Amino acid sequence: MTPLRLVILAILFYILYRLLAGIGKKKSEPKPLEGKHSSPVSDALVEDPVCHTLVPKGQALRLQHENQIYYFCSEACCSRFISEKGEQK
């Protein structure tokens, strides 16, 4: 046998091996993330009503005003919202 035939046979045997080895393995489910957030769903984005910045809901500042929850990107936006709502009354 020529060296070229040996190389081709080796490649074919390797491909056959990989195909047969892949059939025996069952697909595993993705593992949940470790840490404080074990849910695979990412954090939803909420819009700041003052500056219209999108902020992850878990990191946003919350304010309940007249049975509605508002989310803010910073203390400054929250203070501005409170002062504007106070002037409207």
N, C-alpha and C positions, 0 to 999 in steps of 0.2 A: 504494500500500500504506500501510496505517496503521502508526503507530509500534508498536502492540501486536503486529501481525503480524510486524514485523521482529524484535522482541525474542523472540517465540516461535520464529521460524525460526533465529535466532542460537543459542538454547538447544538446539534440536534438532540443529543442525549440530555444536555442541560435544559433545553426548552421542554422536553418531555418530562423531565424531573420536576420542573417548576409547575407545569400544568397538573401533574398528578399530586404534588404536594399541596397545591392550592385548593384542590377538590376536597381534600380531607379536613381542611380548616373550616370551621364555621365562623361566620362573620360576627364579631363582637359588637355589642351596642356601645355607643360612646359613653364614657364615664362622666358623671357629673363633676363640675368644678369643685375643688376643695376650697374651704374657707367659709366666710360668712354668707356667701350667696351660693347655695347648692343648687339653685334652679337654673336649668339651661337657658331660660328665657332672659334676654338682656333687659336692662332697665329702660323703661319708656321715657321719651322726652316730653317735657311740658314747656309751655311758653310763658315767659314772664309777661304779665299784663302791662308793665310800665315800659320796659325797653325792648320787648319782643324777642329776647334771647331765648334759645332753646337750651334747657337744662335737664340733666338726668333727674328723674323724679326722686330717686333716693338721696340725691345731694342737694335738692332745692330746699329753701326755707318755706315753711308752710304758714298760712294765716287763714283762720276761719272767720269770715265776715258775712253776716246775714245768711247763715246756713249754707254758705258756699265756701269751698276751700280754694285759695289762691296760692300759687307757687312762684317764688322769686329767686333770682340768681344771686342777690346780695342783700345785705341789711339796708343799704342805701335805697334800693328800689322798693323794698318793703316800707321803709319810712316815708318815701315819696308817695306811695300808694295810699298809706294811712292819712297823710296830710291832705291829699287831693280828695279823698272820700269824705274827710271831715269838713272841707269847704263846701261840698255839694249839699250837705244837709241843711 
